Amino acid sequence: MIVTVGDVAAGGHCVARVDGEVYFVRHALPGETVRIEINERKKRFAFADAVEVIEASPDRVEPPCAFAGPGKCGGCDFQHATPESQRRLKAKVLFDQLTRIGGMDPKLLEDVEVEELPWSEGALGWRTRMQYAVDPSGRPGLRAHKSHDIIPIDKCSIATERIRESDVLTLKWDGMGAVGVVDADDDQLAVYTQLRRTARPHHKSGPKQVHQTVDGHEFEIGFDGFWQVHPAAAPAFLACALEFLQPREGESAWDLYAGAGLFASGLSEAVGETGRVVAIENAASSRTAANLAAFKNAGAIEGDVAAIVPDLGSVDLVVLDPPRSGAGPEVVVALGEARPRAICYVACDAGALARDASDLAIEGYELKRLRAFDAFPMTQHFETIALFEPVD
């Protein structure tokens, strides 16, 4: 059918309404008239692709990647939009999630925007970590949207130049479920394979431990450890967190879901020798303790944040960087009991941030500052950093 598309929604869709029916449409932009093809029906709504553009938005462009579009690779949601309009769409999603789910006052978020991160290739060539699915014949590729179908590709336009020029996509990976490539600050790529999606990655070639440098401090991470995929993200996020928290000499701080210890390292320097920083991370591949060994006022605990935090007592500052699902009520309640003077929440999912913000409000914390970053150009994803402080 032919529909006129309305506002953007979370998940990389725009919303169309016809005769009381709601359609979540990919590959469209607000205000466009498009022909849609329905690919999944639910009780109250349906998912669809825009397969023909009849009246285009002025923000529409030709996708720079040949594998973007309906029925093709599902990795990039917004290749058909200018980078500037992508950021406006993401800002609208953030506003909607925080007001509708988080219950925040819209007036507090009227000027919210998603900031561009500097990069030599702009919205392309930024992704330093790629994992390709492998089909039964051993060919690597990327999955179609919400599908197990694997689209063979010869390059990914958002991957870094070094990954694009590697031979990973030209080789056959017989018997494998996935092959991954990591382009860190080392001189060579780390390559790993997986038998299936739930299996542990197996190192194939390159360094087993990769290195990243931020503000003069080097972080060593397992080839399968977590690090921000945009080269400009980690330094920008650390600077923002420290600006928001304004650490003072002698204060105590927690870095929860610490990963390699990025925020803990910055906090350790900021609180000085008389301060104390505790980092908590459950993935050994992040090598948190080793990365903080040079900081005499910092330590790391390996384990589950929800299980550990209730026993840590009180604290002055918290950086909270949970997985996409969010921190959850149990962790938020524990933070309420610890009563920090400031909580810096680093969120890769606006909906999870909104849910946790609602729980933080119950614990007596309110949003004071907010910044969002386009750390994943061409996709629906972005990063948000929010400062929460106790209600006066």
C-alpha positions as CSV (number, residue, x, y, z in Angstrom):
1,M,0.0,0.0,0.0
2,I,1.0,3.7,-0.3
3,V,1.3,5.6,3.0
4,T,2.6,9.0,4.2
5,V,5.1,8.5,7.0
6,G,5.0,10.4,10.3
7,D,7.5,10.8,13.1
8,V,10.6,8.6,13.7
9,A,10.3,5.9,16.4
10,A,12.8,3.9,18.3
11,G,14.3,1.0,16.4
12,G,15.2,2.7,13.2
13,H,11.5,3.0,12.1
14,C,9.1,5.8,11.1
15,V,5.4,5.5,12.0
16,A,2.6,5.5,9.5
17,R,-1.1,5.2,10.4
18,V,-3.8,4.1,8.0
19,D,-7.4,3.4,9.0
20,G,-6.5,2.9,12.6
21,E,-3.6,0.6,11.8
22,V,-0.1,1.4,12.8
23,Y,2.9,0.5,10.6
24,F,6.6,0.8,11.7
25,V,8.4,1.5,8.4
26,R,12.1,1.1,7.8
27,H,14.0,2.9,5.0
28,A,11.6,5.9,5.1
29,L,11.9,9.4,6.5
30,P,9.3,11.6,8.2
31,G,6.9,13.3,5.8
32,E,7.6,11.0,2.9
33,T,5.0,9.2,0.8
34,V,6.2,5.7,0.1
35,R,5.0,2.3,-1.0
36,I,5.4,-0.2,1.8
37,E,5.7,-4.0,1.9
38,I,4.6,-5.6,5.1
39,N,7.0,-8.2,6.4
40,E,5.6,-8.9,9.9
41,R,2.2,-8.5,11.6
42,K,1.5,-8.2,15.3
43,K,-1.8,-7.9,17.1
44,R,-1.8,-4.1,17.2
45,F,0.8,-3.1,14.6
46,A,2.9,-4.3,11.7
47,F,6.5,-3.9,10.5
48,A,7.1,-2.9,6.9
49,D,9.8,-1.7,4.5
50,A,9.6,1.3,2.2
51,V,10.2,-0.3,-1.2
52,E,9.4,2.7,-3.4
53,V,9.7,6.4,-2.6
54,I,6.9,8.5,-4.2
55,E,7.5,11.8,-2.5
56,A,11.0,12.1,-1.0
57,S,12.1,14.1,2.0
58,P,14.7,16.8,1.3
59,D,16.9,14.9,3.8
60,R,17.0,11.8,1.6
61,V,20.2,10.9,-0.1
62,E,21.4,7.9,-2.1
63,P,22.9,5.4,0.3
64,P,26.7,5.4,0.1
65,C,26.7,1.6,0.6
66,A,25.5,-0.8,-2.1
67,F,24.3,-3.2,0.6
68,A,21.9,-0.8,2.3
69,G,18.2,-1.0,1.7
70,P,15.2,-3.3,1.9
71,G,16.1,-7.0,1.8
72,K,19.8,-6.2,2.1
73,C,22.2,-5.8,5.1
74,G,20.3,-4.9,8.3
75,G,23.2,-3.2,10.0
76,C,22.6,0.4,9.0
77,D,19.2,2.0,9.5
78,F,19.7,5.5,8.2
79,Q,22.1,5.4,5.2
80,H,19.3,7.0,3.1
81,A,19.4,10.2,5.3
82,T,22.0,13.0,5.5
83,P,24.2,12.7,8.6
84,E,22.7,15.9,10.0
85,S,19.2,14.6,9.7
86,Q,20.2,11.3,11.2
87,R,21.3,13.2,14.3
88,R,18.0,15.1,14.4
89,L,16.1,11.8,14.2
90,K,18.1,10.4,17.1
91,A,17.5,13.5,19.2
92,K,13.7,13.1,18.6
93,V,13.9,9.5,19.7
94,L,15.8,10.5,22.9
95,F,13.3,13.2,23.7
96,D,10.4,10.8,23.2
97,Q,11.9,8.0,25.3
98,L,12.8,10.3,28.2
99,T,9.5,12.0,28.3
100,R,7.2,9.1,27.6
101,I,9.0,6.3,29.5
102,G,11.2,8.4,31.9
103,G,8.4,10.8,32.8
104,M,10.7,13.8,32.4
105,D,9.5,17.3,31.9
106,P,9.6,18.1,28.2
107,K,10.8,21.6,29.0
108,L,14.0,20.2,30.4
109,L,14.7,18.5,27.0
110,E,13.7,21.1,24.5
111,D,17.2,21.8,23.4
112,V,18.5,18.2,23.3
113,E,20.7,17.3,20.4
114,V,22.9,14.5,19.3
115,E,26.5,15.8,18.7
116,E,28.7,14.7,15.9
117,L,32.0,13.0,16.9
118,P,35.0,14.1,14.8
119,W,36.3,11.5,12.3
120,S,38.3,11.8,9.1
121,E,35.7,9.9,7.0
122,G,32.7,11.6,8.6
123,A,29.8,9.1,8.9
124,L,31.8,6.3,7.3
125,G,34.9,4.3,8.1
126,W,34.6,4.6,11.9
127,R,33.8,1.1,13.1
128,T,36.9,-0.5,14.7
129,R,35.2,-3.8,15.6
130,M,33.3,-5.9,13.1
131,Q,31.7,-9.4,13.5
132,Y,30.6,-11.1,10.3
133,A,28.2,-14.0,10.2
134,V,29.2,-17.0,8.1
135,D,26.8,-18.9,5.9
136,P,26.8,-22.7,5.5
137,S,29.1,-22.5,2.5
138,G,31.7,-20.6,4.6
139,R,31.1,-17.2,3.0
140,P,31.1,-14.2,5.5
141,G,28.5,-11.4,5.4
142,L,26.0,-9.5,7.5
143,R,22.5,-10.5,8.5
144,A,19.4,-9.0,7.0
145,H,17.2,-7.0,9.5
146,K,15.6,-9.2,12.1
147,S,16.6,-12.3,10.1
148,H,18.9,-15.3,10.1
149,D,19.5,-14.7,6.4
150,I,23.2,-13.8,5.7
151,I,23.9,-11.2,3.0
152,P,27.3,-11.8,1.4
153,I,29.3,-8.5,1.1
154,D,32.7,-7.5,-0.2
155,K,33.1,-4.6,2.2
156,C,31.3,-2.8,5.0
157,S,31.4,1.0,4.4
158,I,31.3,1.9,8.1
159,A,34.3,-0.4,9.0
160,T,37.7,1.3,9.3
161,E,39.9,1.5,6.2
162,R,42.3,-1.2,7.6
163,I,39.4,-3.6,8.1
164,R,38.0,-2.8,4.7
165,E,41.4,-3.6,3.1
166,S,41.9,-6.8,5.0
167,D,41.2,-10.2,3.4
168,V,38.7,-11.4,5.9
169,L,35.7,-11.1,3.5
170,T,37.6,-12.8,0.7
171,L,38.4,-16.0,2.6
172,K,36.2,-19.0,3.3
173,W,35.4,-19.8,6.9
174,D,34.1,-23.3,6.6
175,G,32.4,-24.7,9.8
176,M,32.4,-21.3,11.5
177,G,29.3,-19.4,12.7
178,A,31.1,-16.0,12.7
179,V,34.4,-14.3,12.1
180,G,35.4,-11.0,13.9
181,V,38.0,-8.4,13.3
182,V,39.4,-5.8,15.8
183,D,41.3,-2.7,14.7
184,A,42.8,-1.2,17.8
185,D,45.8,1.0,18.3
186,D,48.1,-1.9,17.5
187,D,49.9,-2.2,14.1
188,Q,47.9,-5.3,13.1
189,L,44.3,-6.6,13.1
190,A,43.2,-9.2,15.6
191,V,41.0,-11.8,14.0
192,Y,38.8,-14.4,15.8
193,T,36.2,-17.0,14.9
194,Q,33.2,-18.5,16.6
195,L,31.5,-21.8,16.0
196,R,28.1,-20.4,16.8
197,R,26.7,-17.2,18.3
198,T,26.7,-18.6,21.9
199,A,30.2,-20.0,21.7
200,R,33.3,-18.4,23.1
201,P,35.4,-16.6,20.5
202,H,38.6,-18.4,19.4
203,H,41.7,-16.3,18.6
204,K,42.8,-16.8,15.0
205,S,45.5,-14.2,14.2
206,G,47.0,-10.9,15.3
207,P,47.5,-9.8,18.9
208,K,45.6,-11.7,21.6
209,Q,45.7,-8.6,23.7
210,V,44.9,-5.3,21.9
211,H,45.7,-1.8,23.1
212,Q,43.9,1.5,23.2
213,T,45.3,4.8,24.4
214,V,43.3,7.6,25.9
215,D,44.8,10.8,27.5
216,G,48.2,9.1,27.6
217,H,47.0,6.0,29.4
218,E,47.2,2.7,27.7
219,F,44.5,0.1,28.1
220,E,45.1,-3.6,27.4
221,I,42.0,-5.6,26.4
222,G,41.4,-9.2,25.3
223,F,40.8,-9.5,21.6
224,D,37.1,-10.2,22.5
225,G,36.9,-7.5,25.3
226,F,34.7,-4.5,25.2
227,W,35.8,-1.1,23.9
228,Q,33.9,1.7,22.2
229,V,33.8,1.1,18.5
230,H,34.1,4.7,17.3
231,P,37.7,6.0,17.6
232,A,36.6,9.4,19.0
233,A,34.1,8.0,21.5
234,A,36.2,6.9,24.5
235,P,38.1,10.3,25.0
236,A,34.8,12.2,24.4
237,F,32.9,10.2,26.9
238,L,35.6,10.4,29.6
239,A,35.9,14.1,29.2
240,C,32.1,14.5,29.4
241,A,31.8,12.3,32.6
242,L,34.6,14.2,34.4
243,E,33.0,17.6,33.4
244,F,29.6,16.5,34.7
245,L,30.9,15.0,38.0
246,Q,33.5,17.6,38.9
247,P,35.5,15.2,41.1
248,R,37.1,16.7,44.2
249,E,40.3,15.8,46.0
250,G,39.8,12.9,48.4
251,E,36.4,11.8,47.1
252,S,35.4,8.1,46.7
253,A,34.0,6.9,43.4
254,W,32.6,3.8,41.7
255,D,33.0,2.8,38.1
256,L,30.2,0.3,37.5
257,Y,30.3,-2.0,34.5
258,A,33.8,-0.7,34.2
259,G,35.0,-2.5,31.1
260,A,38.7,-1.8,30.6
261,G,38.6,0.8,33.4
262,L,38.3,4.0,31.2
263,F,36.3,6.0,33.6
264,A,38.0,4.6,36.7
265,S,41.4,5.8,35.4
266,G,40.1,9.4,34.9
267,L,38.5,9.4,38.2
268,S,41.6,8.1,39.9
269,E,43.7,11.0,38.7
270,A,40.9,13.5,39.5
271,V,40.3,12.4,43.2
272,G,44.1,12.3,43.9
273,E,46.1,10.2,46.3
274,T,43.6,10.6,49.2
275,G,40.7,9.5,47.1
276,R,39.5,6.0,46.3
277,V,38.1,4.4,43.2
278,V,36.5,1.0,42.9
279,A,35.8,-0.5,39.4
280,I,33.4,-3.4,39.0
281,E,33.3,-5.6,35.9
282,N,32.3,-9.2,35.3
283,A,34.3,-9.9,32.1
284,A,37.8,-11.1,32.6
285,S,38.7,-10.2,29.0
286,S,38.4,-6.5,29.9
287,R,41.5,-6.8,32.1
288,T,40.2,-4.1,34.4
289,A,42.5,-4.8,37.4
290,A,45.6,-4.9,35.2
291,N,44.7,-1.6,33.5
292,L,44.3,0.1,36.9
293,A,47.5,-1.4,38.5
294,A,49.4,1.9,38.0
295,F,46.8,3.8,40.0
296,K,47.6,3.3,43.7
297,N,44.2,4.7,44.8
298,A,42.1,2.4,42.5
299,G,41.1,-1.3,42.6
300,A,38.9,-3.6,40.6
301,I,36.4,-6.3,41.6
302,E,35.4,-9.0,39.1
303,G,31.7,-9.9,39.5
304,D,28.1,-8.9,39.1
305,V,27.4,-5.3,39.9
306,A,23.9,-6.0,41.3
307,A,25.4,-8.5,43.8
308,I,28.4,-6.4,44.8
309,V,27.2,-2.8,45.1
310,P,24.8,-3.3,48.1
311,D,27.8,-4.4,50.3
312,L,30.1,-1.4,49.4
313,G,28.6,1.2,51.7
314,S,28.5,4.8,50.8
315,V,30.2,6.7,48.0
316,D,30.6,10.3,46.6
317,L,30.5,9.7,42.8
318,V,29.3,7.0,40.5
319,V,29.8,6.3,36.8
320,L,27.2,3.9,35.6
321,D,27.8,2.4,32.1
322,P,25.4,-0.6,32.0
323,P,24.8,-3.0,29.0
324,R,22.0,-2.2,26.5
325,S,19.3,-3.6,28.9
326,G,20.1,-1.0,31.5
327,A,21.1,-1.1,35.2
328,G,17.7,-2.3,36.5
329,P,15.8,-1.6,39.7
330,E,18.1,-3.6,42.0
331,V,21.2,-1.6,41.1
332,V,19.3,1.7,41.2
333,V,17.9,0.9,44.7
334,A,21.5,0.1,45.9
335,L,22.7,3.4,44.5
336,G,19.9,5.2,46.3
337,E,21.1,3.6,49.6
338,A,24.8,4.5,48.8
339,R,23.7,8.2,48.3
340,P,26.4,9.5,46.0
341,R,26.3,13.3,45.4
342,A,26.4,12.7,41.7
343,I,25.7,9.8,39.3
344,C,26.9,10.0,35.7
345,Y,24.9,7.5,33.6
346,V,26.4,6.4,30.2
347,A,23.7,4.9,28.1
348,C,23.8,3.1,24.7
349,D,20.0,2.7,24.8
350,A,17.6,5.6,25.3
351,G,14.8,3.3,26.5
352,A,16.9,1.7,29.2
353,L,18.1,5.1,30.3
354,A,14.5,6.3,30.5
355,R,13.5,3.3,32.7
356,D,16.4,3.7,35.0
357,A,15.8,7.5,35.2
358,S,12.3,6.8,36.4
359,D,13.6,4.5,39.1
360,L,16.3,7.0,40.1
361,A,13.5,9.6,40.5
362,I,11.9,7.2,43.1
363,E,15.3,7.1,44.9
364,G,15.3,10.9,45.0
365,Y,17.6,11.7,42.0
366,E,16.8,14.2,39.2
367,L,18.3,14.9,35.8
368,K,20.7,17.9,35.9
369,R,22.6,17.7,32.6
370,L,22.5,15.7,29.4
371,R,24.6,15.3,26.3
372,A,24.2,12.8,23.5
373,F,26.8,11.7,20.9
374,D,26.5,10.2,17.4
375,A,28.9,7.3,18.2
376,F,27.2,5.0,15.6
377,P,26.6,7.0,12.4
378,M,24.4,5.5,9.8
379,T,22.6,3.4,12.4
380,Q,19.7,4.1,14.8
381,H,22.1,3.9,17.8
382,F,23.7,6.7,19.8
383,E,25.2,7.3,23.2
384,T,23.7,9.5,25.9
385,I,25.5,10.7,29.1
386,A,23.3,12.0,31.8
387,L,24.1,13.6,35.2
388,F,21.7,12.8,38.1
389,E,22.0,14.5,41.5
390,P,19.8,14.3,44.7
391,V,16.7,16.4,44.7
392,D,17.2,19.4,47.0
